[in-house]
Amino acid sequence: MIRVGVIGCGVISEVYLNNLRAFGIPVAAVADLDPERAASRGAQFQVPALPTDELLADPEIDLVLNLTVPKAHAEIAREALVRGKHVHTEKPLALTAAEAKELVHLANASGLRLGSAPDTFLGSHLQTARKVLDDGWIGEPIGATAFMMSHGPERWHPQPDFFYQAGGGPLFDMGPYYLTALVHLLGPVRRVAGSAQTTFSTRVIGSPNRFGECIPVEVPTHVQGLLEFDGGATGVLITSFDVWHSELPRIEIYGTEGTLAVPDPNFFGGSVRVRRRGADAWSDVPPLFGFSENRRGLAVADMSLAIRDGRSHRATGDLALHVVEVMEAIHISAREGRHVEIASRPSRPEPWPMGYDEAALILDLRGESGRDRA
Ligand SMILES: NC(=O)c1ccc[n+]([C@@H]2O[C@H](COP(=O)([O-])OP(=O)(O)OC[C@H]3O[C@@H](n4cnc5c(N)ncnc54)[C@H](O)[C@@H]3O)[C@@H](O)[C@H]2O)c1
C-alpha cells in the first residue's frame, strides 16, 4: 500500500483524511505553511505534522496529496515530483497550460504518477451517465450545456481570498468539475470561444473569523465558453460567482435519440435522468455504481491500485492539463475576441467495471478482491 503525505491542512483536508482512513490508505504525515493548522489537523487524525520540506524529504512517503491553494499547486507538485513522489493535487493542476504541461512531462520523464482533482467523475452519477451514453440510449451526442450559477463562496469560506485571485474565479475554481465531467462523457475539446466579465470589484467575507472584511476581485467572475468537441458535439459552459438565483440545470447532453440530464458534478451522487425521443416523461436511471457520497480522495485510491497493478490511473495529469488548457483558452478568447484551438487530446478515462463500489474498492486495496477489479 502506498503511503501518503498531505500538504495543505485547510477546509478540504478533513474530508480527504476521513476518506483515506475509510479506504485504509495510510497517511504518514501532514504539513502546512501554517504550522498550527498542520498540528491541529495532525492531532485530529493522529498523524505527525511536519514542516513541508521534511515531509517532502521523508523516504516513507510515496505519494504527495497536494491540498494547498491554487497558486501553490504547481510549485508543490513540481517539488514533490523532483523528490521522487507520485502526486495527486487539488484542482486546478496549475494556473497555466504551460506549467501544467511541464508537470506532466516531469512526471512522465521520472516514471511517476501525476493526478488531479476533481475525482467526482468517479462517483455513481457520472459513471452511470457514462454507461447510459456509451450504451447508446441517447444516440450520437449532438451537444451539451453546463451551468454553474452561484454568488461565490465568500459568505461561508474562512479564507476566501484565493477564489478571487489568479487560479480562482468561477471558471478555474468550478470549471474543472464541469469540464472534467464533459470530457469524461464526450471526449476532449478541440476549440473554444469565450466571453468574461468582472461584475463586482470587491467581495465581503461572511464567515465569523473575518466577518465584514472586504477582499479585492482580481479575476473575471462571470465566464461563458463555447466548446467544440473533437467527436463533433458542441457545448455551452457558463460559470458564475455573480448570480443570485438560477433555475438552469447543471449538465444536459443532447443526442440524436434523446437527452441525458446529469446532476451537479461537484458531488458524487444524485439522480441521472434520461428521456428518449417519443417518451412523454423523464426516467430516473438507478445508480449502476457505488460512490454516491462525498468520496474526495477516491482518485488517490485509484492511483494507489494503478501503481500496484501497473495500469493507468483515471484522474490523470493529461486530463487535468487538458482542462487547464481549455479554461485558459476561454479566458484568452474572451480577451482577444477569437476562437482558440486546443492542442492537448487526452483519452476519455476508463470507466469503473460495472457495479464497482466501495466494498469492492476496499477489497481491491487489501488485495482480496474476488470481484471485478478496478
Ligand atoms: N473548500 C472546499 O469546499 C473545496 C472543495 C473542493 C476543492 N477545494 C480545493 O482544495 C484546495 C484547498 O482548498 P481549501 O478550501 O482547503 O483552502 P484553505 O485555504 O482552507 O486551505 C489551504 C491550505 O493550504 C496551505 N498552503 C497554502 N500554500 C501553501 C504552501 N505553499 N505550502 C504548504 N501549505 C500551503 C494554507 O496555509 C491553508 O492551510 C483549493 O485548490 C480548492 O480549490 C476546496
The ligand as an ORCA input file, in Angstrom:
! r2SCAN-3c Opt
* xyz 0 1
  N     -13.196     24.173      0.472
  C     -13.851     23.420     -0.388
  O     -15.073     23.168     -0.285
  C     -13.110     22.797     -1.556
  C     -13.771     21.814     -2.259
  C     -13.105     21.168     -3.290
  C     -11.830     21.560     -3.620
  N     -11.202     22.542     -2.953
  C      -9.849     22.916     -3.377
  O      -8.924     22.486     -2.378
  C      -7.832     23.402     -2.291
  C      -7.733     23.899     -0.869
  O      -8.965     24.487     -0.536
  P      -9.349     24.776      0.985
  O     -10.762     25.212      0.948
  O      -8.962     23.642      1.855
  O      -8.406     26.042      1.229
  P      -7.866     26.589      2.636
  O      -7.423     27.989      2.398
  O      -8.849     26.295      3.712
  O      -6.589     25.646      2.884
  C      -5.433     25.679      2.076
  C      -4.239     25.412      2.983
  O      -3.052     25.360      2.186
  C      -1.996     25.978      2.928
  N      -0.971     26.397      1.991
  C      -1.041     27.381      1.059
  N       0.120     27.457      0.375
  C       0.925     26.502      0.879
  C       2.264     26.091      0.602
  N       2.982     26.685     -0.344
  N       2.786     25.078      1.335
  C       2.067     24.467      2.309
  N       0.790     24.822      2.614
  C       0.247     25.826      1.913
  C      -2.680     27.150      3.626
  O      -1.920     27.587      4.724
  C      -4.017     26.515      4.012
  O      -3.996     25.944      5.300
  C      -8.109     24.502     -3.318
  O      -7.454     24.208     -4.508
  C      -9.626     24.397     -3.543
  O      -9.993     24.811     -4.841
  C     -11.802     23.153     -1.896
*
